[in-house]
Protein backbone atom coordinates (compact mmCIF):
# COMPACT_ATOMS: atom_id res chain seq x y z
CA UNK A 1 0.00 0.00 0.00
CA UNK A 2 2.83 2.39 0.91
CA UNK A 3 5.33 0.96 -1.58
CA UNK A 4 5.52 4.21 -3.55
CA UNK A 5 5.40 6.53 -0.53
CA UNK A 6 8.77 7.51 0.94
CA UNK A 7 8.10 6.88 4.62
CA UNK A 8 11.63 7.90 5.48
CA UNK A 9 10.71 11.49 4.63
CA UNK A 10 8.48 11.49 7.70
CA UNK A 11 11.31 10.41 9.95
CA UNK A 12 12.44 13.77 11.33
CA UNK A 13 9.04 15.54 11.38
CA UNK A 14 7.46 12.52 13.04
CA UNK A 15 10.30 12.31 15.52
CA UNK A 16 9.91 15.99 16.36
CA UNK A 17 6.15 15.58 16.75
CA UNK A 18 6.59 12.62 19.07
CA UNK A 19 9.22 14.51 21.06
CA UNK A 20 6.93 17.53 21.34
CA UNK A 21 4.07 15.33 22.50
CA UNK A 22 6.35 13.70 25.05
CA UNK A 23 7.50 17.08 26.37
CA UNK A 24 3.94 18.43 26.55
CA UNK A 25 2.08 15.37 27.79
CA UNK A 26 0.68 17.29 30.73
CA UNK A 27 -0.91 19.90 28.47
CA UNK A 28 -2.42 17.14 26.34
CA UNK A 29 -3.92 15.41 29.39
CA UNK A 30 -5.42 18.55 30.94
CA UNK A 31 -8.06 19.02 28.18
CA UNK A 32 -9.17 15.41 28.67
CA UNK A 33 -9.47 16.08 32.39
CA UNK A 34 -11.51 19.19 31.66
CA UNK A 35 -13.82 17.25 29.33
CA UNK A 36 -14.43 14.61 31.99
CA UNK A 37 -15.18 17.26 34.61
CA UNK A 38 -17.59 18.95 32.19
CA UNK A 39 -19.33 15.63 31.58
CA UNK A 40 -19.61 15.16 35.32
CA UNK A 41 -21.24 18.57 35.80
CA UNK A 42 -23.58 17.99 32.85
CA UNK A 43 -24.61 14.57 34.16
CA UNK A 44 -25.22 15.94 37.65
CA UNK A 45 -27.52 18.63 36.27
CA UNK A 46 -29.26 16.15 33.96
CA UNK A 47 -29.83 13.34 36.44
CA UNK A 48 -30.70 15.71 39.29
CA UNK A 49 -34.10 16.12 37.62
CA UNK A 50 -35.30 12.54 36.97
CA UNK A 51 -37.68 11.78 34.10
CA UNK A 52 -41.37 12.23 34.80
CA UNK A 53 -43.50 9.07 34.66
CA UNK A 54 -46.58 8.77 32.48
CA UNK A 55 -49.96 7.48 33.75
CA UNK A 56 -50.19 3.71 33.48
CA UNK A 57 -52.61 2.30 30.90
CA UNK A 58 -53.09 -1.12 29.37
CA UNK A 59 -51.46 0.27 26.23
CA UNK A 60 -48.18 0.97 28.09
CA UNK A 61 -45.18 -0.71 26.49
CA UNK A 62 -42.34 -2.64 28.05
CA UNK A 63 -39.69 -0.30 29.40
CA UNK A 64 -42.07 2.64 29.84
CA UNK A 65 -41.75 4.62 33.06
CA UNK A 66 -45.29 4.87 34.45
CA UNK A 67 -47.21 5.58 37.64
CA UNK A 68 -50.51 4.59 39.20
CA UNK A 69 -52.21 6.53 41.99
CA UNK A 70 -53.11 3.47 44.04
CA UNK A 71 -56.36 3.63 46.01
CA UNK A 72 -56.86 -0.11 46.58
CA UNK A 73 -54.30 -2.88 46.91
CA UNK A 74 -54.83 -6.58 47.44
CA UNK A 75 -52.80 -8.88 49.62
CA UNK A 76 -50.00 -10.55 47.69
CA UNK A 77 -51.13 -12.87 44.92
CA UNK A 78 -47.77 -14.40 44.03
CA UNK A 79 -44.59 -14.42 46.07
CA UNK A 80 -41.23 -15.15 44.48
CA UNK A 81 -38.42 -15.69 46.96
CA UNK A 82 -34.86 -15.23 45.86
CA UNK A 83 -31.72 -13.50 47.04
CA UNK A 84 -32.06 -11.11 49.95
CA UNK A 85 -35.65 -9.99 49.34
CA UNK A 86 -39.07 -11.28 48.38
CA UNK A 87 -40.73 -10.09 45.19
CA UNK A 88 -44.52 -10.12 45.45
CA UNK A 89 -47.25 -9.41 42.91
CA UNK A 90 -50.39 -7.50 43.91
CA UNK A 91 -53.57 -6.34 42.24
CA UNK A 92 -53.75 -2.53 42.39
CA UNK A 93 -56.63 -0.23 41.55
CA UNK A 94 -56.00 3.44 40.86
CA UNK A 95 -58.06 6.47 41.74
CA UNK A 96 -59.26 6.47 38.12
CA UNK A 97 -60.25 2.78 38.52
CA UNK A 98 -57.38 1.61 36.32
CA UNK A 99 -56.37 -1.91 37.34
CA UNK A 100 -52.93 -3.45 37.01
CA UNK A 101 -50.59 -5.96 38.57
CA UNK A 102 -47.75 -4.37 40.50
CA UNK A 103 -44.56 -5.95 41.76
CA UNK A 104 -42.70 -4.79 44.87
CA UNK A 105 -40.57 -5.95 47.77
CA UNK A 106 -41.41 -5.86 51.48
CA UNK A 107 -39.81 -2.45 52.03
CA UNK A 108 -41.92 -0.74 49.35
CA UNK A 109 -45.02 -2.57 50.57
CA UNK A 110 -44.82 -0.71 53.91
CA UNK A 111 -45.93 2.46 52.08
CA UNK A 112 -49.28 0.79 51.34
CA UNK A 113 -50.11 -0.41 54.86
CA UNK A 114 -53.15 1.88 55.29
CA UNK A 115 -54.38 1.23 51.76
CA UNK A 116 -54.19 -2.55 52.19
CA UNK A 117 -56.02 -2.37 55.51
CA UNK A 118 -58.73 -0.23 53.94
CA UNK A 119 -58.95 -2.48 50.87
CA UNK A 120 -59.63 -5.48 53.10
CA UNK A 121 -62.33 -3.71 55.11
CA UNK A 122 -66.04 -3.61 54.39
CA UNK A 123 -65.86 0.03 53.15
CA UNK A 124 -68.81 0.94 55.41
CA UNK A 125 -67.01 3.28 57.82
CA UNK A 126 -67.31 6.86 56.47
CA UNK A 127 -64.29 9.14 56.43
CA UNK A 128 -61.75 6.32 56.56
CA UNK A 129 -60.56 6.37 52.94
CA UNK A 130 -56.77 6.66 53.09
CA UNK A 131 -54.74 8.97 50.92
CA UNK A 132 -53.82 7.40 47.60
CA UNK A 133 -50.17 6.56 47.02
CA UNK A 134 -48.40 7.30 43.73
CA UNK A 135 -46.57 4.13 42.75
CA UNK A 136 -44.08 4.54 39.91
CA UNK A 137 -41.95 1.97 38.15
CA UNK A 138 -41.00 0.28 34.91
CA UNK A 139 -43.51 -1.63 32.79
CA UNK A 140 -42.44 -5.24 32.24
CA UNK A 141 -43.93 -8.26 30.53
CA UNK A 142 -45.34 -10.99 32.73
CA UNK A 143 -43.74 -14.40 32.28
CA UNK A 144 -45.99 -17.16 30.97
CA UNK A 145 -45.64 -19.12 34.23
CA UNK A 146 -46.71 -16.18 36.40
CA UNK A 147 -49.45 -15.30 33.93
CA UNK A 148 -50.91 -18.80 34.14
CA UNK A 149 -50.71 -18.73 37.93
CA UNK A 150 -52.54 -15.39 38.12
CA UNK A 151 -55.26 -16.53 35.71
CA UNK A 152 -55.84 -19.63 37.82
CA UNK A 153 -55.89 -17.57 41.00
CA UNK A 154 -58.33 -14.98 39.64
CA UNK A 155 -60.41 -17.58 37.82
CA UNK A 156 -60.26 -15.93 34.42
CA UNK A 157 -59.62 -17.10 30.89
CA UNK A 158 -56.67 -15.73 28.93
CA UNK A 159 -58.98 -13.40 26.99
CA UNK A 160 -60.68 -12.10 30.13
CA UNK A 161 -57.37 -11.54 31.91
CA UNK A 162 -55.85 -9.70 28.93
CA UNK A 163 -58.89 -7.46 28.56
CA UNK A 164 -58.84 -6.63 32.27
CA UNK A 165 -55.13 -6.41 33.09
CA UNK A 166 -53.16 -6.83 29.86
CA UNK A 167 -50.00 -8.93 29.79
CA UNK A 168 -47.71 -6.46 31.54
CA UNK A 169 -47.13 -5.41 35.12
CA UNK A 170 -45.62 -2.40 36.88
CA UNK A 171 -42.35 -3.17 38.65
CA UNK A 172 -42.05 -0.68 41.51
CA UNK A 173 -38.56 -1.86 42.39
CA UNK A 174 -36.99 -0.39 39.25
CA UNK A 175 -35.33 3.03 39.17
CA UNK A 176 -35.37 4.39 35.60
CA UNK A 177 -31.94 5.99 36.04
CA UNK A 178 -30.44 3.98 38.85
CA UNK A 179 -28.20 1.59 36.93
CA UNK A 180 -27.15 4.15 34.35
CA UNK A 181 -26.20 6.76 36.94
CA UNK A 182 -24.31 4.22 39.04
CA UNK A 183 -22.33 2.97 36.03
CA UNK A 184 -21.54 6.49 34.85
CA UNK A 185 -20.36 7.58 38.30
CA UNK A 186 -18.05 4.59 38.58
CA UNK A 187 -16.55 5.14 35.10
CA UNK A 188 -16.19 8.89 35.57
CA UNK A 189 -14.66 8.51 39.02
CA UNK A 190 -12.17 5.89 37.86
CA UNK A 191 -11.20 7.99 34.84
CA UNK A 192 -10.64 11.10 36.94
CA UNK A 193 -8.50 9.20 39.43
CA UNK A 194 -6.36 7.69 36.67
CA UNK A 195 -5.90 11.06 34.97
CA UNK A 196 -5.03 12.79 38.23
CA UNK A 197 -2.47 10.11 39.08
CA UNK A 198 -1.04 10.44 35.58
CA UNK A 199 -0.78 14.22 35.99
CA UNK A 200 1.02 13.79 39.30
CA UNK A 201 3.42 11.31 37.70
CA UNK A 202 4.12 13.72 34.83
CA UNK A 203 4.77 16.60 37.20
CA UNK A 204 7.12 14.43 39.21
CA UNK A 205 8.91 13.34 36.02
CA UNK A 206 9.29 16.92 34.83
CA UNK A 207 10.64 17.89 38.25
CA UNK A 208 13.22 15.11 38.04
CA UNK A 209 14.21 16.24 34.53
CA UNK A 210 14.78 19.79 35.70
CA UNK A 211 16.73 18.50 38.68
CA UNK A 212 18.97 16.37 36.46
CA UNK A 213 19.41 19.30 34.07
CA UNK A 214 20.57 21.58 36.87
CA UNK A 215 22.92 18.89 38.13
CA UNK A 216 24.41 18.45 34.67
CA UNK A 217 24.88 22.22 34.30
CA UNK A 218 26.57 22.38 37.69
CA UNK A 219 29.00 19.61 36.72
CA UNK A 220 29.92 21.51 33.56
SESE-829417 format. One line per 2 residues: number of its first residue (from 1); their letters; for each residue y negated, x negated, z of N, C-alpha, C. Coordinates in pm, 1 decimal. Each point is the difference from the previous one (the first is absolute). Example, Ala and Ser with C-alpha at 12.3 -4.5 7.8 and 13.67 -1.06 7.14 Angstrom:
# residues 2
1) AS) 569.0 -1319.0 780.0 -119.0 89.0 0.0 -120.0 -90.0 0.0 | -105.0 35.0 -72.0 -119.0 -82.0 6.0 -109.0 77.0 73.0 $
This chain:
# residues 220
1) XX) 121.5 -82.7 0.0 -121.5 82.7 0.0 -126.0 -85.8 0.0 | 3.7 -110.8 79.3 -116.9 -86.8 11.8 20.5 -130.1 -77.2 $
3) XX) 89.6 3.8 -100.7 33.5 -123.2 -71.5 -120.8 -57.6 -72.8 | -90.2 84.7 -47.3 -114.9 -46.2 -76.9 -128.1 -4.9 83.3 $
5) XX) 15.5 18.8 132.4 -118.8 -1.8 86.9 3.0 -126.8 84.0 | -100.5 -83.2 -11.6 -0.4 -127.5 74.8 -27.3 21.6 148.4 $
7) XX) 107.0 20.2 76.6 -17.1 25.6 142.4 -64.6 -117.4 72.0 | 17.9 -120.2 -55.6 -55.3 -115.5 69.3 -151.6 4.1 5.2 $
9) XX) -61.6 77.3 -91.9 -145.8 10.4 1.6 -50.5 73.1 123.3 | 89.2 78.6 63.7 -38.8 71.8 120.5 20.3 -83.9 125.0 $
11) XX) 53.4 -117.4 -16.2 34.4 -81.5 115.9 -116.1 -21.9 95.1 | -107.8 -60.3 -45.1 -111.7 -31.7 88.4 -75.6 124.2 46.7 $
13) XX) -34.1 94.7 -89.9 -67.0 121.5 48.1 83.8 77.3 100.7 | 131.1 8.7 -27.6 86.6 71.9 92.5 9.2 -72.6 132.9 $
15) XX) 4.9 -132.1 -7.7 6.6 -78.9 123.5 -126.9 16.5 82.3 | -114.6 2.6 -69.4 -126.6 19.3 70.8 -7.6 139.4 62.6 $
17) XX) 50.3 100.6 -75.9 -1.1 136.2 52.4 87.0 10.8 124.4 | 118.6 -58.5 -6.7 89.8 4.1 114.5 -58.9 -74.5 118.8 $
19) XX) -66.9 -112.2 -28.2 -62.6 -76.4 107.9 -114.0 78.8 63.0 | -78.7 68.1 -87.5 -110.0 81.7 52.7 53.2 114.3 86.3 $
21) XX) 107.6 63.9 -46.8 59.9 108.3 76.7 55.2 -51.2 131.5 | 55.2 -120.1 -0.7 52.8 -57.3 123.6 -111.9 -32.5 97.3 $
23) XX) -113.8 -47.1 -52.3 -112.8 -34.9 87.2 -73.2 123.0 51.5 | 12.3 112.3 -71.3 -73.6 120.2 37.6 94.0 115.4 35.8 $
25) XX) 115.1 -33.1 54.0 96.7 103.9 34.5 -57.1 100.8 98.4 | -78.6 -49.7 94.8 -56.3 88.8 101.1 -89.7 105.5 -63.5 $
27) XX) -80.3 -40.1 -99.0 -91.3 93.7 -63.7 74.6 97.7 -91.3 | 120.4 -38.2 -42.3 81.0 91.9 -79.2 71.5 101.4 88.6 $
29) XX) 29.3 -38.8 124.5 72.0 87.6 92.1 -94.7 102.0 62.8 | -124.3 -40.8 24.6 -94.6 88.7 67.5 -22.3 132.2 -74.2 $
31) XX) -12.6 1.4 -133.9 -12.2 130.6 -68.4 121.3 89.7 22.8 | 118.9 -60.1 0.9 121.0 80.4 25.9 -5.0 59.6 139.8 $
33) XX) -48.5 -78.9 95.1 -13.8 49.9 136.5 -101.7 113.7 5.3 | -108.6 -16.1 -74.3 -100.7 106.2 -3.7 53.5 127.7 -63.1 $
35) XX) 81.4 -13.8 -105.0 59.1 117.4 -64.9 91.7 73.4 96.2 | 81.2 -74.6 74.6 91.3 62.5 95.6 -76.8 72.0 110.5 $
37) XX) -107.0 -61.6 48.2 -81.0 64.4 103.1 -64.8 127.6 -54.4 | -45.6 -5.6 -126.1 -59.3 119.1 -61.5 102.4 111.1 -13.7 $
39) XX) 123.8 -36.4 -38.8 106.7 98.8 -8.8 29.3 60.9 136.4 | -6.0 -83.6 103.0 23.7 50.6 134.8 -105.0 101.4 42.4 $
41) XX) -127.0 -30.6 -28.9 -109.1 92.2 34.3 13.1 129.8 -80.1 | 28.9 -13.6 -129.6 15.7 118.4 -85.2 114.6 87.7 50.0 $
43) XX) 111.8 -61.9 34.3 115.5 76.4 46.4 -29.0 68.8 132.7 | -73.8 -68.6 87.8 -33.9 61.0 128.6 -84.3 125.1 -21.6 $
45) XX) -98.7 -9.9 -89.1 -86.6 115.1 -27.2 79.7 112.1 -66.1 | 91.2 -38.5 -91.6 76.9 100.6 -73.7 99.2 72.2 88.8 $
47) XX) 76.6 -76.2 79.0 105.9 60.8 80.6 -52.4 58.9 130.5 | -127.1 -29.7 32.9 -57.7 57.9 121.4 -14.5 150.7 -15.3 $
49) XX) -18.7 45.4 -123.2 -8.0 143.3 -28.3 128.1 40.2 -73.1 | 101.0 47.8 71.3 128.8 32.1 -62.8 -13.1 115.6 -97.5 $
51) XX) 92.8 12.6 -93.3 -3.5 110.5 -97.0 13.4 134.0 70.0 | -61.9 100.7 -57.0 3.4 133.7 57.5 119.6 77.6 -54.8 $
53) XX) 80.2 60.6 87.9 116.7 75.4 -47.3 -39.5 132.0 -64.8 | 87.4 47.0 -87.2 -18.3 128.9 -66.0 85.0 105.2 71.4 $
55) XX) -38.9 128.0 -6.4 83.1 104.8 62.2 140.1 2.5 -61.4 | 99.5 17.0 83.8 137.7 3.3 -49.2 27.4 132.9 -69.7 $
57) XX) 64.7 -9.3 -116.1 48.2 118.3 -72.4 139.2 -31.9 -52.4 | 70.4 102.2 -44.8 132.7 -22.1 -56.3 -6.5 -80.9 -129.3 $
59) XX) -117.1 -6.6 -61.3 -15.7 -76.2 -123.5 -29.7 -147.7 27.3 | -11.7 -39.9 126.4 -28.2 -139.8 33.1 111.3 -89.5 -52.8 $
61) XX) -38.4 -118.1 -48.9 95.4 -92.9 -58.9 36.7 -110.6 98.4 | 111.5 -62.9 -26.6 44.0 -110.5 84.3 -106.4 -109.0 2.1 $
63) XX) -27.4 -50.3 118.1 -100.0 -105.1 15.1 -139.2 50.9 28.4 | -23.7 130.9 -15.1 -131.3 56.4 30.8 -27.2 -7.1 149.9 $
65) XX) -127.1 -23.5 32.1 -43.3 -1.9 139.6 -57.6 137.6 31.2 | 69.4 76.7 83.4 -36.8 139.6 24.7 -7.2 31.1 149.1 $
67) XX) -57.2 116.2 31.1 -6.6 45.3 138.6 35.3 147.6 7.6 | 38.4 39.9 119.4 25.0 141.6 29.1 -55.4 28.7 138.3 $
69) XX) -86.8 100.9 10.1 -51.9 41.1 131.0 106.0 87.3 66.4 | 81.5 -63.0 82.8 118.6 65.4 55.8 -39.5 98.1 110.4 $
71) XX) 44.2 123.9 -16.0 -20.6 102.7 102.5 129.6 36.3 70.3 | 111.8 -11.7 -71.8 132.7 25.7 58.2 93.4 -114.4 -36.9 $
73) XX) 86.8 -34.1 93.6 97.2 -107.3 -24.1 130.3 35.4 69.7 | 108.3 -12.4 -72.6 131.3 30.4 56.7 48.3 -114.9 87.6 $
75) XX) 109.9 22.7 70.3 71.8 -111.4 59.7 65.5 -78.0 -114.3 | 48.7 -119.9 30.2 52.3 -82.0 -108.5 120.6 68.0 -66.2 $
77) XX) 3.0 -12.2 -131.6 108.2 57.5 -80.0 107.7 -104.3 -29.7 | -45.3 -119.8 -33.7 90.6 -112.3 -25.1 -51.0 -120.8 75.9 $
79) XX) 90.5 -74.2 58.4 -37.3 -122.8 69.7 81.4 -114.8 -58.1 | -72.4 -102.8 -44.3 64.4 -118.1 -56.8 -30.5 -117.9 90.6 $
81) XX) 101.5 -50.8 65.9 -17.3 -112.7 91.6 23.7 -129.8 -74.9 | -83.7 -95.9 28.4 14.5 -130.7 -63.6 -109.0 -93.2 45.6 $
83) XX) 35.3 -123.8 28.9 -99.4 -96.9 43.8 -50.1 32.1 139.9 | -130.3 -13.3 18.0 -59.2 15.8 132.4 -56.6 140.6 22.7 $
85) XX) 4.7 86.2 -99.8 -59.7 132.0 16.7 81.4 106.3 -73.9 | -16.6 123.2 44.9 63.8 112.6 -66.9 -95.7 57.5 -103.8 $
87) XX) 55.6 41.4 -111.9 -78.1 67.1 -103.1 49.5 143.1 -8.7 | -87.3 95.0 31.0 40.4 140.8 2.8 -76.8 79.8 -104.7 $
89) XX) 67.2 102.2 -52.3 -61.0 91.3 -96.8 -28.4 133.6 67.9 | -119.0 54.2 -27.7 -43.8 125.9 59.9 -52.8 91.8 -109.6 $
91) XX) 0.1 128.2 30.0 -63.3 98.1 -87.3 -139.7 26.4 54.5 | -102.2 -26.0 -82.0 -139.1 17.3 42.3 -65.4 110.1 -82.6 $
93) XX) -87.0 73.6 65.9 -77.3 104.8 -66.8 -147.9 -28.0 25.4 | -78.2 -5.4 -107.1 -141.6 -30.0 12.2 -83.5 121.5 32.5 $
95) XX) -126.2 -24.3 27.1 -92.6 109.3 29.1 -18.3 91.9 -120.6 | 26.4 -53.9 -120.3 -8.6 81.9 -121.6 136.5 56.7 -37.9 $
97) XX) 96.3 -9.9 94.0 136.3 52.0 -16.4 82.9 -79.8 -100.3 | -47.5 -117.4 -38.6 81.6 -90.3 -81.1 114.0 -53.7 85.2 $
99) XX) 120.2 0.9 -55.0 117.3 -47.9 72.5 51.1 -128.1 -64.3 | 43.5 -93.8 83.6 59.9 -121.9 -52.3 84.4 -65.8 107.7 $
101) XX) 87.4 -86.8 -43.9 79.1 -81.1 91.5 -78.0 -127.9 28.3 | -12.3 -33.1 127.3 -68.8 -123.3 37.6 97.6 -90.2 74.1 $
103) XX) -24.1 -128.6 -12.2 84.4 -99.9 64.7 -86.6 -83.9 92.4 | 48.2 -23.1 121.7 -77.1 -79.1 96.5 92.8 -60.1 104.8 $
105) XX) -52.3 -96.3 75.0 75.4 -57.1 110.6 -42.7 66.0 131.2 | 60.6 -44.5 109.2 -26.9 62.7 129.8 -143.8 -19.1 46.2 $
107) XX) -59.7 -113.6 -34.8 -137.6 -27.4 43.5 -97.0 97.6 -65.6 | 14.1 20.8 -130.4 -88.1 92.7 -71.0 23.0 142.6 47.5 $
109) XX) 124.9 31.1 32.6 34.6 136.4 41.7 -76.1 42.3 125.3 | -37.6 -95.3 84.9 -72.2 32.5 123.3 -132.6 69.8 -29.6 $
111) XX) -57.4 -24.0 -117.4 -127.1 65.1 -35.3 16.0 149.7 -24.0 | 125.1 45.6 -17.7 25.8 140.3 -33.0 59.9 77.6 117.5 $
113) XX) -5.3 -57.2 119.0 65.6 62.8 115.5 -45.6 143.5 20.9 | -130.7 23.8 0.6 -52.6 135.8 22.0 37.1 93.3 -114.8 $
115) XX) -3.6 -53.4 -121.8 31.7 83.2 -116.7 146.0 41.1 1.5 | 89.1 -91.7 36.4 143.3 32.3 5.0 27.9 103.2 108.5 $
117) XX) -65.3 -17.6 114.6 18.7 96.8 108.8 -47.0 138.1 -43.1 | -114.9 5.2 -66.5 -52.0 128.1 -47.6 91.0 59.7 -107.3 $
119) XX) 50.6 -86.0 -89.8 84.1 48.6 -109.5 130.9 58.6 49.8 | 44.2 -42.9 118.0 124.8 52.1 55.2 -22.7 113.0 99.9 $
121) XX) -125.1 45.2 11.1 -29.9 111.2 90.1 11.0 131.8 -76.7 | -30.5 108.2 69.9 9.8 131.6 -65.6 -131.2 43.5 -65.1 $
123) XX) -103.6 -87.0 4.3 -129.5 25.6 -62.8 -68.9 125.1 54.1 | 35.6 44.9 119.5 -57.8 124.8 52.1 -114.0 -24.8 97.8 $
125) XX) -14.2 -124.6 47.1 -105.3 -30.5 96.6 -128.8 -30.6 -75.2 | -103.8 82.1 14.3 -125.4 -21.6 -73.9 -73.0 -124.4 50.4 $
127) XX) -71.6 -63.8 -92.4 -83.3 -114.2 37.1 76.5 -127.3 25.9 | 126.2 -6.2 -39.3 79.5 -119.8 26.7 30.6 -81.4 -125.5 $
129) XX) -62.1 36.5 -112.2 26.4 -74.1 -123.8 -59.8 -140.1 11.5 | 82.3 -103.4 -10.1 -52.3 -135.9 13.2 -78.1 -42.5 -123.3 $
131) XX) -78.1 -105.0 18.4 -74.7 -55.9 -111.8 97.5 -59.6 -101.2 | -26.2 26.1 -127.4 86.4 -57.7 -103.3 -15.3 -152.1 -0.9 $
133) XX) 100.8 -66.0 -53.0 -1.3 -146.9 -4.8 13.3 -44.0 -144.8 | -92.8 -84.8 -45.1 5.5 -48.3 -138.4 101.3 -113.7 -11.0 $
135) XX) 108.8 28.7 -67.7 106.2 -98.2 -20.1 -11.4 -56.9 -140.9 | -17.9 -130.4 -11.4 -11.9 -61.7 -131.7 109.4 -103.6 -19.0 $
137) XX) 42.0 -14.5 -125.5 106.3 -94.8 -30.8 23.3 -8.9 -148.9 | 110.4 -63.4 -35.4 34.9 -22.4 -139.5 108.7 97.8 -42.8 $
139) XX) -17.3 60.1 -115.9 99.8 92.9 -53.7 118.9 -79.2 -53.3 | 120.2 38.4 43.2 122.0 -66.5 -44.8 102.4 103.7 -43.6 $
141) XX) 95.3 -44.6 -80.3 104.1 89.8 -47.0 114.7 3.9 100.1 | 47.7 119.4 27.2 110.9 17.7 92.0 129.8 -46.8 -66.1 $
143) XX) 82.0 -71.5 75.9 128.7 -42.0 -54.1 89.9 122.1 -16.7 | 97.0 -9.8 -88.9 89.5 113.0 -26.2 79.5 37.4 124.7 $
145) XX) 39.7 -101.1 80.3 76.1 28.7 121.8 -83.4 79.1 99.8 | -122.7 -44.1 23.6 -87.4 71.9 93.4 -38.3 136.9 -54.0 $
147) XX) -14.8 9.4 -131.9 -34.5 127.8 -61.6 112.2 101.6 20.7 | 123.1 -44.9 -20.3 114.6 89.5 20.8 10.0 43.5 146.2 $
149) XX) -25.0 -94.5 90.7 8.1 31.2 142.7 -106.2 102.3 39.7 | -120.6 -14.0 -53.6 -107.3 94.4 32.5 27.3 138.0 -59.4 $
151) XX) 54.5 4.6 -120.5 31.4 129.1 -60.9 107.9 71.9 80.4 | 98.5 -73.9 47.1 104.4 60.6 83.6 -58.5 49.5 131.1 $
153) XX) -89.7 -80.4 58.1 -58.5 35.6 129.0 -89.0 123.7 -10.5 | -77.9 7.2 -108.0 -91.9 112.7 -18.4 66.6 119.3 -68.0 $
155) XX) 121.1 -20.4 -49.9 72.7 109.6 -63.4 -60.3 45.4 -130.3 | -43.1 -94.4 -82.8 -61.9 33.7 -127.1 79.9 -60.1 -115.2 $
157) XX) -18.6 56.0 -116.8 55.4 -59.6 -120.9 -95.1 -109.5 -46.9 | 42.9 -78.1 -97.6 -84.6 -107.2 -52.2 -128.1 56.8 -60.1 $
159) XX) 12.5 111.5 -71.7 -117.6 62.4 -62.0 -96.6 52.3 105.3 | 53.0 63.9 102.8 -85.9 53.5 106.0 -71.1 -112.7 74.8 $
161) XX) 74.1 -105.7 29.7 -59.2 -112.4 73.4 -111.3 -64.2 -82.7 | 26.8 -23.8 -129.0 -99.7 -64.2 -86.2 -125.4 85.8 -12.8 $
163) XX) 17.8 129.8 -12.4 -116.1 89.0 -11.4 -81.9 2.4 127.7 | 66.8 -16.3 113.6 -68.0 8.8 129.0 -59.1 -132.9 44.7 $
165) XX) 77.6 -110.3 -18.9 -40.5 -128.1 56.5 -5.8 -113.6 -101.2 | 43.7 25.4 -122.8 3.8 -108.3 -98.6 111.4 -98.5 31.7 $
167) XX) -2.2 -114.8 -63.9 101.6 -103.0 24.5 -56.8 -123.8 67.9 | -126.3 8.1 42.4 -63.9 -113.9 65.0 -24.8 28.9 147.6 $
169) XX) -40.3 -102.3 70.6 -40.4 15.7 139.8 -117.1 -93.2 28.0 | -67.0 21.9 110.1 -116.7 -79.2 37.7 39.7 -95.9 111.3 $
171) XX) -1.1 -128.7 -31.1 38.1 -102.5 97.1 -124.2 -42.7 77.6 | -6.8 41.2 126.4 -118.1 -28.6 82.2 1.0 -142.4 54.8 $
173) XX) 107.8 -70.9 -20.0 9.2 -136.0 53.0 -67.9 -101.6 -91.0 | -28.8 39.2 -124.0 -50.1 -94.0 -99.1 -151.3 -12.1 3.6 $
175) XX) -48.1 -125.1 0.7 -142.2 -29.3 -11.9 -26.5 -38.3 -145.5 | -89.7 69.8 -69.2 -20.2 -27.9 -142.5 -47.9 -140.6 -30.0 $
177) XX) -62.8 -66.5 98.0 -49.3 -135.2 -23.7 65.4 -103.8 90.1 | 84.2 44.9 89.5 51.7 -91.0 100.9 66.3 -123.9 -53.9 $
179) XX) 99.0 14.6 -86.9 73.7 -114.7 -50.9 -86.8 -89.9 -86.7 | -84.1 62.0 -83.1 -85.3 -77.6 -88.7 -99.9 -83.0 78.4 $
181) XX) -62.8 60.6 99.8 -97.8 -72.5 81.4 67.1 -114.1 74.4 | 116.2 27.5 58.7 69.7 -102.3 76.3 37.5 -118.2 -89.0 $
183) XX) 51.5 27.2 -119.5 36.6 -107.1 -92.0 -122.5 -79.4 -41.7 | -109.2 69.9 -32.3 -120.4 -69.5 -44.2 -56.6 -88.1 110.2 $
185) XX) -0.1 49.5 122.5 -52.3 -78.9 112.4 81.8 -126.2 20.1 | 132.3 10.9 -8.4 85.3 -116.5 15.9 -26.9 -103.3 -109.3 $
187) XX) -6.5 45.8 -125.7 -21.7 -91.9 -112.1 -137.5 -64.1 8.9 | -101.7 80.6 28.4 -136.0 -52.3 9.7 -11.6 -99.1 114.7 $
189) XX) 55.5 35.3 115.1 -6.3 -89.5 115.2 69.6 -131.9 -26.5 | 119.4 5.4 -59.2 73.5 -123.1 -30.4 -76.2 -85.8 -100.3 $
191) XX) -58.4 64.0 -101.0 -75.2 -74.8 -101.4 -122.4 -67.6 60.5 | -70.4 70.4 85.9 -118.5 -59.0 64.4 37.5 -117.9 88.1 $
193) XX) 108.5 13.3 73.6 43.8 -109.2 87.2 37.6 -122.6 -81.8 | 73.5 21.2 -109.6 40.3 -112.1 -85.0 -121.7 -68.0 -61.1 $
195) XX) -95.8 79.2 -49.4 -119.9 -58.0 -59.8 -84.3 -74.7 102.8 | -10.6 56.4 119.7 -77.5 -68.0 104.1 64.6 -132.1 39.2 $
197) XX) 131.6 0.8 15.1 71.0 -124.8 30.8 -16.5 -102.0 -111.6 | 1.4 47.9 -126.0 -18.0 -89.5 -113.2 -140.0 -59.5 0.3 $
199) XX) -99.6 83.6 32.8 -137.8 -50.2 8.1 -14.2 -105.1 108.4 | 62.0 24.3 113.7 -5.4 -98.4 109.5 65.9 -130.3 -43.0 $
201) XX) 113.5 9.8 -70.4 69.0 -120.2 -46.7 -85.1 -76.6 -100.2 | -68.8 72.0 -89.2 -87.2 -65.3 -98.1 -117.2 -69.6 68.1 $
203) XX) -59.0 67.0 96.9 -111.9 -61.9 72.4 46.5 -125.9 72.6 | 117.5 7.4 59.1 53.6 -117.0 68.9 28.9 -112.3 -98.8 $
205) XX) 52.0 35.6 -118.3 28.2 -102.0 -101.7 -127.5 -65.7 -49.5 | -104.0 83.3 -24.4 -127.3 -55.2 -44.7 -62.0 -89.9 107.0 $
207) XX) 16.2 37.9 126.3 -50.8 -83.2 108.1 70.7 -135.3 2.8 | 131.7 2.5 -21.4 75.6 -125.8 -1.7 -40.8 -85.8 -119.1 $
209) XX) -28.3 63.2 -114.8 -43.6 -75.7 -117.3 -131.8 -70.3 26.6 | -94.0 73.7 59.5 -129.9 -61.0 30.6 17.6 -113.6 100.2 $
211) XX) 88.2 21.0 96.6 23.2 -101.8 100.8 57.4 -126.9 -61.9 | 97.4 18.6 -92.9 59.0 -115.7 -67.2 -102.0 -68.4 -90.1 $
213) XX) -88.7 82.6 -63.5 -102.4 -58.6 -85.2 -96.6 -85.0 80.1 | -41.0 47.2 115.7 -90.3 -77.8 84.3 67.8 -126.8 48.7 $
215) XX) 127.1 9.5 32.5 73.9 -118.2 45.3 8.8 -104.2 -110.4 | 25.5 49.1 -123.1 9.5 -93.5 -113.2 -134.7 -66.2 -27.3 $
217) XX) -111.4 77.7 11.0 -131.0 -58.2 -20.7 -33.5 -103.7 106.5 | 42.9 29.0 124.0 -25.8 -94.9 108.4 75.5 -130.1 -21.2 $
219) XX) 123.1 9.4 -52.7 78.5 -121.8 -22.3 -59.6 -85.8 -111.3 | -66.1 68.4 -99.1 -64.0 -75.0 -106.1 -125.9 -69.2 49.9 $
